[in-house]
Each structure stands twice: as structure tokens, then as C-alpha cells.
Amino acid sequence: MPKEFSFSEPDPFTQRLFDKLQRHPKRIVFTEGHDLRVLRVAREMVRREIAVPILIGNRGKIQEFAAREDISMEFINVINPERSEDLELFCRRFEKMERYRQMKVTDARRIMTNPHYFAAMMVQYGQADGLIGGNQSFPAAIMRALLHIMKPLPDCPRIAGCTVLAGLGLPHFGEDNVLFLADTGVIPEPNSNELAMIAVEAGKLFRHHQGRPARVAMLSFSTKGSAHTLGTETVRAATAIAKERIRSQHLEMEIDGEMQVDVALIPEAAERKTVRGPVAGKADVLVFPNLDSGHMAFKLLHHIGGARSYGQIILGLARPAAQVSRAATEESILGTAAAVGVEAVKYHELYLDDFLSDA
């Protein structure tokens, strides 16, 4: 008999997600269903009654795998794109997309049988509410599918990634012991406009999940002009642009920068460096000046600091999606899937008229 696997108790971030999804369960599609971790997560989602999991892959192979591991497939849906009755419809829809013509390909069927593309089309046209992928593939594979199939949000010329960390008692880890970090996986060297977009979208994401206005810190090695480089000037410009966006869009969030990470998170450090304001020492969202710093920060906090990691949740798309690491644990995949489900609740509320429109 296989060794029984059990999930840990929810943390402050995931407990809120589970509570909301029990009232508003969503259909979550996993692009790579041939994975023991995904099967365990799907079973847990059914057990908690928080979602209807949809696994993309070969039905026979997935069921055989589940049987070997003694995982019940009750209420877990499996779709093989090559045998789906929706394949031809998806191909026709794909051929009508401008992005298909830009790709200069002639075989829509070959592309639409790709699990990432098929799942993205399901979400784009309302046959699933959110998407999780990346557990068995390189990030670029799922990112290409999302960009080719899903609509971008207005005022978002690029997508970005946001990772959520639950501190599990770590000090200086946000008011709720939860931090949102962006961009952690997409834009290598964002310019000031892109950095401002990342800050505003990450702040919106925080508000939706945590239920209060975000305090967003624009990070740098410099604090309020203590050093002058091209990088610090980019962060300062991005801060000004972001502040104008939240003013013009009447958004509830506070953004400040540039500031060092200790000034952003530790009240004593902010006081000693004479930095005042609604963000200093109280940040919930950390926006990094480039991908190197953001990616390394969340990996260190997760692997060395012991924080639980969820995401990355994709910012800038008009449909909920997330890309997880190939090394992601079951806990991380479950929390990420739940976060995407809760995002779907918001998307249905905000974009109901547009949700079933053509891409």
C-alpha cells in the first residue's frame, strides 16, 4: 500500500481562500495532470469542497496512476485534448484570433492539442474558471500559451508574476504575516512604466485577497535619494507614475519609494533612517527593481527562511492563471490553485459582460 499523504493545516493566507471557496467553489484546470502532486491536490480540493478540479491529460494513464496511489477520482474531471469534442471548436476560435495569424502557423490542431493552449482556451471561453500549470514544464511554455490565448487587462502592456509568502511566525513579515512579492518571474528589467504597472496590479491583488488597502514598497538599495544610479532613478519614476495611476483610478492603496527592504518592513529601521509615511516599516507588498532581485528574494525566504510560497499568480491578464515551479510542493500547488479560484470570484464580478466574449 502506498504511504498515505496528508496536507498541513492552513496558514493565515490559505485559510481565507478555503473559507471563501467553500461559499463560491470554482472550476480549476491543471494543464499537467500526469503528476502525483496534482492528483493529491485535486483530491484535497474535492475533500474540502472548494473547487471542481479538471486535469488535462490521458484519462487512462491518469486513472491508472491514481489507482496505484489509491487516490479516488470521484468528482475529478479528466480531459484529453486530442479526444475532446471541443477540439474542433477551439481550433476554429484560435484561427480567428489575430495572435494566431501573427504566429504564422498553419496547423491550429497541433497547437490546440498542447495542454497549456487547450486549458487556456477553456478559461478564456468560460469552460473553466482558472488555470494552473508549470509543474512539469519550463515557465516559457505556459507563458506563451497564456499570452497567445488570454486577453490582457486594459493598461497592462505586459504580464508579470506575483508570489505570495506566508511567514508562519517570521518577524517583520507584514501585518497579517503575509507578504506579496512582484515581479518574481516574468520581466527581467522592467522600465518605469512596467514597474508602476507591477506595483498597482500587485496592490490590487493584495486588496482582493487580504480585504484591506495594500501598502506597497518600491524597493531599491537606496532610500529616498541616498544614492543616484540609473536603477534608482527608474524606481523613483515608477513610484511617481504608480501614485498618479492610483489617484486617477481612485484606488485604495498606498505606494512609496524608493526604499531599502529593512525600511519597508521594520519600523525601527524606518525611524532610525528618518523615513516616515504610511508604507515605511509597514509594507505588505514588495516590488523589486528587477527580476533577479525578486526571484532570489522569494526563493531565500521560502527555502532558507521557511515561509510558505504560493504562485506565481499572473498579473495583467483578464483571466485568472498561475505558473508554479517544477519543484513546487503539494502545499504550494494547493494554495496557488485556491488563490486562482478566489481570483476567479473577482473576475466574474468585474468582467461578467466580457467573460464569454471572443479574444
Buried (B, 14 or more C-beta within 10 A) or exposed (E): EEEEBEBEEBBBBBEBBBEBBEEBBBBBBBBBBBBBBBBBBBBBBBEBEBBBBBBBBBBEEBBEBBEEBEBEBEBBBBBBBEEBEBBEEBBEBBBEBEEBEEBEEEEBBEBBBBBBBBBBBBBBBEBBBBBBBBBBBEBEBBBBBBBBBBBBBEEBEBBBBBBBBBBBEBEBBBEBBBBBBBBBBBBEEBEBBBBBBBBBBBBBBBBBBBEEBBBBBBBBBBBBEBEEEEBBBBBBBBBBBBBEBBEEEEBEBBBBBBBBBBBBBBEEBBEEBEBEEEBBBBBBBBBBBBBEBBBEBBBEBBEEBEBBBBBBBBBBBBBBBBBBBEEBBBBBBBBBBBBBBBBBBBBBEEBEEEBEEEB
